[in-house]
Amino acid sequence: MTKPQTMLQLSGRSYNPATLANATLLVIDVQEEYRSGVLALPALDRALPEIKNLLAAAREAGAPIVHVHHLGISGGLFDPQGFRGQIMPEAAPQPGEAVVAKRLPNAFSGTELHELLQKLGRLDLIVCGFMTHSSISTTVRAAKDYGYRCTLIDSACATRNLPMGEGSIDAEQVHRIEMTILADNFAVCVQDVAALAL
């Protein structure tokens, strides 16, 4: 049996991973809700250091960085006025780095993200953050519609255990399946920051 090919390969539209020399770094929803809230991520301790490394590499390379900040419900998930809605200090924006506020999983929906990326003039996006199956997935899918080429950093993304019927699906399994789906037709996936040609 031959090894399956991705839709990107079969359509002749596959591409190499982006580099920080030609891409914008998109950091999605790295917020305290995922550390201390009801959505605490099992793999946060693995993903957060990778995000820190990626931010450091992007800053050293002078790459544009855009932080996406989810605005949730007052007193609830991602409370905009509360601690759980804050961006984690490990991934906090530095002066000059753009912050795009969103209210839906897709970071392009109802925001200025597309216009901002157009002004930056880079079609390649390096994407990291939370959650793999939700805001990462919807944003990467939408990015393709807008003509962007996404590179996903596997170890710098994470998700949570999901309910299914009377049981649940393990977070790592959800993450693996979603990354595989996105790599089929929406993005190039690399394992970690070290895999990027910086």
CORKALIN-V359488 format. One record per residue. N is the residue number from 1. RES is the residue in one letter. SS is DSSP state (h for helix, s for strand, l for the rest). OMEGA is omega as a letter, one per 40 degrees, with the letter a starting at -180 (NA if undefined). BURIAL is 1 if it has 24 or more other ideal C-beta (glycine too) atoms within 12 Angstrom, else 0. Layout:
{{N	RES	SS	OMEGA	BURIAL} {N	RES	SS	OMEGA	BURIAL}}
This chain:
{{1	M	l	a	0} {2	T	l	i	0} {3	K	l	i	0} {4	P	l	i	0} {5	Q	l	i	0} {6	T	l	i	0} {7	M	h	i	0} {8	L	h	i	0} {9	Q	h	a	0} {10	L	h	a	0} {11	S	l	a	0} {12	G	l	a	0} {13	R	l	i	0} {14	S	l	a	0} {15	Y	l	i	1} {16	N	l	i	0} {17	P	l	i	1} {18	A	l	i	1} {19	T	l	i	1} {20	L	l	i	1} {21	A	l	a	0} {22	N	l	a	1} {23	A	s	i	1} {24	T	s	i	1} {25	L	s	i	1} {26	L	s	a	1} {27	V	s	a	1} {28	I	s	i	1} {29	D	l	i	1} {30	V	l	a	1} {31	Q	s	a	1} {32	E	l	i	1} {33	E	h	a	1} {34	Y	h	i	1} {35	R	h	a	1} {36	S	h	a	0} {37	G	l	a	1} {38	V	l	i	0} {39	L	l	a	1} {40	A	l	a	0} {41	L	l	i	1} {42	P	l	a	1} {43	A	l	a	1} {44	L	h	a	1} {45	D	h	i	0} {46	R	h	a	1} {47	A	h	a	1} {48	L	h	i	1} {49	P	h	i	1} {50	E	h	i	1} {51	I	h	i	1} {52	K	h	i	1} {53	N	h	a	1} {54	L	h	i	1} {55	L	h	i	1} {56	A	h	i	0} {57	A	h	i	1} {58	A	h	i	1} {59	R	h	i	0} {60	E	h	a	0} {61	A	h	a	1} {62	G	l	a	0} {63	A	l	i	1} {64	P	l	i	1} {65	I	s	i	1} {66	V	s	i	1} {67	H	s	i	1} {68	V	s	a	1} {69	H	s	a	1} {70	H	s	i	1} {71	L	l	a	1} {72	G	l	a	1} {73	I	l	i	0} {74	S	l	a	0} {75	G	l	a	0} {76	G	l	a	0} {77	L	l	i	1} {78	F	l	a	1} {79	D	l	a	0} {80	P	l	i	0} {81	Q	l	a	0} {82	G	l	a	0} {83	F	h	a	0} {84	R	h	i	1} {85	G	h	a	1} {86	Q	l	i	1} {87	I	s	i	1} {88	M	l	a	1} {89	P	h	i	0} {90	E	h	a	1} {91	A	h	a	1} {92	A	l	i	0} {93	P	l	i	1} {94	Q	l	i	0} {95	P	l	i	0} {96	G	l	i	0} {97	E	l	a	1} {98	A	s	i	1} {99	V	s	i	1} {100	V	s	i	1} {101	A	s	i	1} {102	K	s	i	1} {103	R	l	i	0} {104	L	l	i	0} {105	P	l	a	1} {106	N	l	a	1} {107	A	l	i	1} {108	F	l	a	1} {109	S	l	i	1} {110	G	l	a	0} {111	T	l	i	1} {112	E	l	a	0} {113	L	h	a	1} {114	H	h	a	1} {115	E	h	i	0} {116	L	h	i	1} {117	L	h	i	1} {118	Q	h	i	0} {119	K	h	i	0} {120	L	h	i	1} {121	G	l	i	0} {122	R	l	a	1} {123	L	l	i	0} {124	D	s	i	1} {125	L	s	i	1} {126	I	s	a	1} {127	V	s	i	1} {128	C	s	i	1} {129	G	s	a	1} {130	F	s	e	1} {131	M	l	a	1} {132	T	h	a	1} {133	H	h	a	1} {134	S	h	a	1} {135	S	h	i	1} {136	I	h	a	1} {137	S	h	a	1} {138	T	h	a	1} {139	T	h	i	1} {140	V	h	i	1} {141	R	h	i	1} {142	A	h	i	1} {143	A	h	i	1} {144	K	h	i	1} {145	D	h	i	0} {146	Y	l	i	0} {147	G	l	i	0} {148	Y	l	i	1} {149	R	s	a	1} {150	C	s	i	1} {151	T	s	a	1} {152	L	s	i	1} {153	I	s	a	1} {154	D	s	a	1} {155	S	s	i	1} {156	A	s	i	1} {157	C	s	i	1} {158	A	s	i	1} {159	T	l	a	1} {160	R	l	i	1} {161	N	l	a	0} {162	L	s	i	1} {163	P	s	i	0} {164	M	s	a	0} {165	G	l	i	0} {166	E	l	a	0} {167	G	s	a	0} {168	S	s	i	0} {169	I	s	a	0} {170	D	l	a	0} {171	A	h	a	1} {172	E	h	i	1} {173	Q	h	i	0} {174	V	h	a	1} {175	H	h	a	1} {176	R	h	a	0} {177	I	h	a	0} {178	E	h	i	1} {179	M	h	i	1} {180	T	h	i	0} {181	I	h	a	0} {182	L	h	i	1} {183	A	h	i	1} {184	D	h	a	1} {185	N	h	a	0} {186	F	l	a	1} {187	A	s	i	1} {188	V	s	i	1} {189	C	s	i	1} {190	V	s	a	1} {191	Q	l	a	0} {192	D	l	a	1} {193	V	h	a	1} {194	A	h	a	0} {195	A	h	i	1} {196	L	l	i	1} {197	A	l	a	0} {198	L	l	NA	1}}
